[in-house]
Amino acid sequence: MVWAVVACVVYFVYGPVVAVILGGLFAVSFIVGFGLRRRAGHSVRCSIYGAVGGVLDKSVAGF
């Protein structure tokens, strides 16, 4: 939800191209986190939850 709000604000302020780039960064971060967790032997469900949590953790680290 945090990323969705940020993407909406970026879309209206800067335009759709920047929002697509932001979404791409989220997707790449999620895929990398998911792959690392699967390689470590976690289940698919655990990998999905961990990847989402990891992306959100790193994206709000500055607050």
URSULHU-V405836 format. One record per residue. N is the residue number from 0. PHI is phi in whole degrees, -180 to 180 (* if undefined). OMEGA is omega as a letter, one per 30 degrees, with the letter a starting at -180 (* if undefined). D_LAST is the distance of its C-alpha to the last C-alpha in Angstrom with 2 decimals. Layout:
# URSULHU-V405836
n=N phi=PHI omega=OMEGA d_last=D_LAST
n=N phi=PHI omega=OMEGA d_last=D_LAST
This chain:
# URSULHU-V405836
n=0 phi=* omega=l d_last=16.17
n=1 phi=-61 omega=a d_last=12.63
n=2 phi=-66 omega=l d_last=14.26
n=3 phi=-65 omega=l d_last=17.28
n=4 phi=-65 omega=l d_last=15.70
n=5 phi=-62 omega=l d_last=14.03
n=6 phi=-64 omega=l d_last=17.47
n=7 phi=-65 omega=l d_last=19.35
n=8 phi=-64 omega=l d_last=17.63
n=9 phi=-63 omega=l d_last=18.16
n=10 phi=-61 omega=a d_last=21.69
n=11 phi=-76 omega=a d_last=22.65
n=12 phi=-85 omega=a d_last=21.23
n=13 phi=-107 omega=l d_last=22.17
n=14 phi=121 omega=a d_last=24.64
n=15 phi=-70 omega=a d_last=25.34
n=16 phi=-65 omega=a d_last=25.50
n=17 phi=-67 omega=l d_last=21.86
n=18 phi=-66 omega=l d_last=20.94
n=19 phi=-67 omega=l d_last=23.35
n=20 phi=-64 omega=l d_last=21.87
n=21 phi=-62 omega=l d_last=18.36
n=22 phi=-62 omega=l d_last=20.18
n=23 phi=-65 omega=l d_last=22.04
n=24 phi=-64 omega=l d_last=19.06
n=25 phi=-62 omega=a d_last=17.93
n=26 phi=-63 omega=l d_last=21.58
n=27 phi=-64 omega=l d_last=22.04
n=28 phi=-63 omega=l d_last=19.06
n=29 phi=-64 omega=a d_last=20.42
n=30 phi=-64 omega=l d_last=23.96
n=31 phi=-65 omega=l d_last=23.26
n=32 phi=-63 omega=l d_last=21.44
n=33 phi=-63 omega=a d_last=24.29
n=34 phi=-63 omega=l d_last=26.91
n=35 phi=-65 omega=l d_last=25.69
n=36 phi=-71 omega=l d_last=25.69
n=37 phi=-66 omega=l d_last=29.11
n=38 phi=-65 omega=l d_last=30.48
n=39 phi=-79 omega=l d_last=29.45
n=40 phi=98 omega=l d_last=31.61
n=41 phi=-77 omega=l d_last=29.29
n=42 phi=-71 omega=a d_last=30.63
n=43 phi=-63 omega=a d_last=29.73
n=44 phi=-62 omega=l d_last=27.98
n=45 phi=-64 omega=l d_last=25.95
n=46 phi=-66 omega=l d_last=25.12
n=47 phi=-65 omega=a d_last=23.93
n=48 phi=-62 omega=a d_last=21.69
n=49 phi=-66 omega=l d_last=20.36
n=50 phi=-67 omega=l d_last=19.80
n=51 phi=-65 omega=l d_last=17.84
n=52 phi=-63 omega=l d_last=15.73
n=53 phi=-65 omega=l d_last=15.26
n=54 phi=-65 omega=l d_last=14.27
n=55 phi=-66 omega=l d_last=11.66
n=56 phi=-62 omega=a d_last=10.37
n=57 phi=-73 omega=a d_last=10.30
n=58 phi=-79 omega=l d_last=8.99
n=59 phi=-108 omega=a d_last=5.61
n=60 phi=-65 omega=a d_last=5.60
n=61 phi=-79 omega=a d_last=3.80
n=62 phi=-83 omega=* d_last=0.00
